[in-house]
Each structure stands twice: as structure tokens, then as C-alpha cells.
Amino acid sequence: MYWFILFIAGLLEVVWAYSMKRSEGFTILLPSTVTVAAMIASGVLLSFAMRVLPLGTAYTVWTGIGAVGSFIVGLAVLGEPVAPMRIAAATLIVAGILMMKLSSA
């Protein structure tokens, strides 16, 4: 259950990153509101997951989901460039997330 909560928290991090990009520096109301709401919800869910999961594991997985998810959204939705080094970097982040998950009891 706590891993699922952590996963949702990570997805909400992707939501706030994308909506922050769309907010044009917090000058557009709807994406600005979504950004703040998703930030709060993501942080609250992360704190629930940390009740059971180790700090280092929870935080690494949370930021990894946010980083890789935002990278994928950037490629798929925003048309950001696909480059071998960027793909390799995202792959290494995913590998790190998996290693943290596997090393956690």
C-alpha cells in the first residue's frame, strides 16, 4: 500500500512540473492552481509513505518518478529533443529507482 501511495505521489510530481511549465511563471491561473494543489498533494502522500518506507528510499523513488515522468512528458507532449545521452540518463535514473526498491525490505 505504501509503495502505491509513493507511486501516486511521484505521478503528482509530474503533474505539478507540467502544470508549472504551462503556468508561464505563475501568470496563468488554472495551471498555477493545479501546480500548487499537486505540489501539496504530492508532499502529503510522500509523508504518508515515509511513515513506513525509509527516507532515502522514499525520497529517491519519489524524485525519480518525477524526473523520469517529466522527461517522458517533455518528449511526448512538449516536443523536447530526443538525444541518446538524455535517454541514457533517464535509463540510469530508472535503474537507480529499481535498485532502491529492490534493496528495501
N, C-alpha and C positions, 0 to 999 in steps of 0.2 A: 504494500500500500504506500509506504513512504517513497519508494522508488517512482511510483506512478505520480505522486504529488510533486516530486522533484522534476519529473519529465514535463508536467504541465507548467511548472514554474519556469523551466527553460524555454518552453514554447512561448510563454507570455513575454519573455525577454526578447524573443524575435519580433513579437507584435509591437512592443514599445520601440524597438530600434527602427522598424519600418515606419511606424506612425510618426516617430520623431523626424525621420527624413522627409516625410510628407508634410510635416507641420511648418516647413520653411522657417526654421528658427523660432518656433512657437508663435508665429504670426497668423496661423490659420486655426480657428477654434476647434473644429471637430478632431483633427488628428492630434492637436495638442492635448485635448481632453482624454483621448484614447491613450496617448503616451503616459500621462500621469496615472490613469486608472490601471493600466497594465503594469506599470512600474510598482505600484503599491501591491497589487495582487500577486505579482511575481515574488516580491520580497516577503510577503506574508506566507506564501506557500513554501518558499525556501526555508523560512524559520520553522515551519511545521516539520519539514523533512529533517531539519537539523536536530530535532528532538531525539531522533534515533540514529541517524547517519553521522559518521564522523565529519567534522568541519571541513577538513581538507578534501575529502571525497565529495561531499555535497556541493561545496563551492566550485570545485574543479568541473564536476559534471554539469552544474548549472551554467557556468560561463561557457563551457564547451558547446553545450546545446545552443546557447545564444549566439556564439561566434559562428559555428558551422551553419546553423539555421539562417542567420542573417547573410552569410556568404551565399547560400543557395538562393535566398530571396533576391539578393542583389543580381545574381546571374540570371535567374528565371524571370523576374518581374521588372527589374530596373535596367536590364541590358548591360550590366557591368562586364568588363572583358574577362574572357576565359583564357587563362595562361597556365602552362604546365607547372610553374612554381606555385601559383595560387592553389591549384588542385592538390599538389603535393603537401602544401601547408595544411589544407583542410583535412587531408587524409591523416596526417600526423596528429592533428587535434582529435579526430575520431579514434585513432589508435590509443591515445592517452586516456580518453574517456572510457573506452573499453577496459583498459588496464586498471584504472581506478575502480571500476565496477567489479571486475573480477578479483581484485585484491581486498575488497571489502567483505566482511563476514555477513 
